[in-house]
Amino acid sequence: MRRVVEQPATLLETLATFFPDSSKTTLRQMLQAGRVRVDGAVEKDARRMLERDETVDVAQKPNQRVLPLGLGILHEDDHVLVVLKDRGLLTVATERETKTTAQAFLNDYLKENGEGRVHVVHRLDRETSGVLVFAKNFAARERLKEQFAEHSVDRIYVAIVEGSLPQPEGTIRSHLFEKKNLRMVSIDRLDHYPSAKLAVTHYRTIQTNARFSMLEVTLETGRKNQIRAHLSEAGHPVVGDTFYGASENPLGRLGLHAKLLGFAHPKTGERMTFTAPLPKVFRTLFGI
C-alpha cells in the first residue's frame, strides 16, 4: 500500500489515519517489523515528523523477516522480482563480498518460501539506489536480457552533478573502455581498443542552484558506470563520486538514483513500469 502524506504529522499519527481500526501497539509492531518505508527507506521511528508530499509504503506481508534494511520488494510473481535497493548494497557478489548482496538476500528469501534462486538481469552500482529487476527462472532471465540488449527497457535515473551543463539537455555518445584501474573512459581509436562499447546517454536538467544541478538521465545503452563516466568527462561529475573526479559531496552519498524501470513482462508481454521515490536528501538540496 502506498500513500502520500497530506498534512505534517508524526509517522505514528500518519499510520493511524491509514489504519483507523489498528491500535497504536499494532502500528508500532508494524514499524519494528520493517514493513514501513518513507520515501523508499525503511523507517522505524514512530516519532519521526513527516512532511507534506512524502511517500509512505506499507508492506502487506512481513517480507522483511528475511530481507535486510536497504532492500524491499516492489513486485513479485512467478517470473520476476522487482526490488528497491538502497545505496550501499551490492547487487551481486564480488571477490571480497559474497553474502551481503541483493542477490544473496533474495536467494535466501526464495529459499525460505520453498522456491529456487534469482537470476541476475542487470545491476546497479553499490552506491546507486533505485529499482532493480531479477528473474525467478532461466526463461524469464533470457527474455528480459533480450529486452536490455534491444534497448527496449525504459531506464530513467536522477543524477546530482557539480555545476551546470552548458546545454540544459542533450546526448552524450562515446565508446567506453574499461582501464586496468576499473575506470571507464571514452576512446577514439576503436582499432586500438576493440573491446570498447558504444554508450549513449540522454540528459535533461530539471533543477539547478548556485552550485549543483539535478538531471533526469535516460539510458539508451547500459554500460558499466556509463552515467558516471559520461558526466565526469563532460566536466560535471556526479556529486560524491570521487572515483570519477567529484570534489564535493553535499548529500553524504553518491548522487545517483535509478528512478524508473519499465519492461515487458517476460511471460505475458504486459508492459510494466516501476518507480522509486526520489531520496529526501536530493529534494532537500534543491528545496523541493
C-alpha positions, -999 to +999 in steps of 0.1 A: +000+000+000+013+034-009+000+068+004+012+104+000+013+124+032-013+152+030-005+170+063+026+172+085+024+147+114+044+121+131+048+087+114+026+070+141-001+096+137+000+092+099-003+054+102-032+058+125-051+077+097-042+049+073-053+021+097-080+036+119-090+002+132-055-007+144-042+000+179-010+020+185+007-012+197-001-029+164+012+001+144+044+001+165+049-036+158+044-028+121+072-003+123+096-026+142+090-054+117+104-031+090+072-030+070+070+008+067+091+029+042+092+066+040+104+079+006+117+044-002+138+039+030+127+017+059+117+038+089+111+025+124+109+058+144+073+063+153+080+099+163+096+109+130+079+140+116+066+136+081+063+164+057+036+170+031+040+150-001+064+124+014+055+089+003+047+061+028+048+025+017+034-003+039+042-039+030+012-062+031+032-091+045+064-091+066+088-098+037+115-080+058+115-111+080+143-124+057+152-092+038+176-066+054+171-029+057+180-014+023+161-039+002+124-041-004+101-059-028+080-037-052+065-066-072+067-104-072+051-131-093+062-165-106+086-150-131+101-117-118+111-099-086+113-062-087+131-046-058+140-012-044+177-012-035+192+013-011+226+029-016+254+009+000+242-025-010+259-046-038+237-061-065+258-092-069+288-108-052+324-097-056+357-114-047+356-095-014+319-097-006+297-127-013+270-126+013+259-090+018+243-085-016+208-081-030+212-114-049+222-133-018+194-119+003+168-126-024+181-162-028+176-166+010+141-151+007+131-175-021+146-205-002+125-195+028+094-197+007+104-231-009+115-216-042+147-217-063+170-188-068+171-154-085+187-149-119+206-116-124+194-095-153+211-061-147+230-043-119+232-010-100+264+002-086+268-003-048+262+034-040+233+039-065+198+035-051+167+026-070+148-001-090+162-035-099+146-065-116+156-101-111+142-131-129+129-162-110+137-187-138+160-190-167+134-184-194+124-151-178+160-140-175+167-147-211+136-127-223+145-098-200+181-098-212+169-097-248+150-065-240+180-049-224+201-059-255+174-045-278+173-013-257+136-016-253+138-013-215+129+021-201+155+033-176+154+068-161+179+079-135+182+111-114+218+125-111+230+153-090+261+169-106+286+196-098+278+229-117+255+233-147+259+218-181+262+244-209+232+229-227+201+222-205+195+190-224+214+168-248+230+135-256+265+122-248+277+094-271+310+076-270+327+042-269+336+033-234+366+012-224+375-002-190+410+005-179+431-017-155+421+005-126+384-004-134+376+032-145+356+036-177+369+061-202+358+072-237+382+063-265+385+075-301+406+047-317+384+016-320+411-002-338+433+001-307+405-008-282+383-034-299+366-042-266+352-007-263+314-005-265+291+022-277+274+041-248+246+067-254+233+089-225+205+114-228+201+141-201+177+169-192+183+195-165+153+196-141+166+217-112+196+240-106+210+261-078+242+281-073+265+250-072+247+219-084+222+206-110+196+178-109+195+159-141+170+133-154+191+108-173+177+083-198+199+054-209+199+042-244+226+016-236+236+002-203+274+001-199+293-001-167+295+033-149+281+049-181+264+078-164+292+085-141+319+083-168+299+105-193+291+132-169+326+133-155+340+136-190+315+164-196+331+183-167+302+178-143+308+147-122+281+132-101+285+146-065+302+122-041+318+103-070+355+108-061+364+078-084+353+100-114+367+133-101+340+147-079+353+173-054+320+179-034+296+156-015+267+176-003+244+146+000+267+123+020+263+097-007+266+092-044+242+115-062+227+088-085+193+072-082+175+047-105+141+064-106+122+043-132+124+009-148+099-003-174+099-036-194+075-061-210+067-089-186+087-120-198+057-143-197+026-122-205+042-094-225+023-068-205+042-035-201+052-029-165+067+002-151+081+007-116+093+039-099+113+047-068+107+078-048+134+105-050+156+103-019+148+131+006+184+144+005+181+150-032+149+171-027+163+189+003+194+201-017+171+219-041+143+228-017+117+207-034 
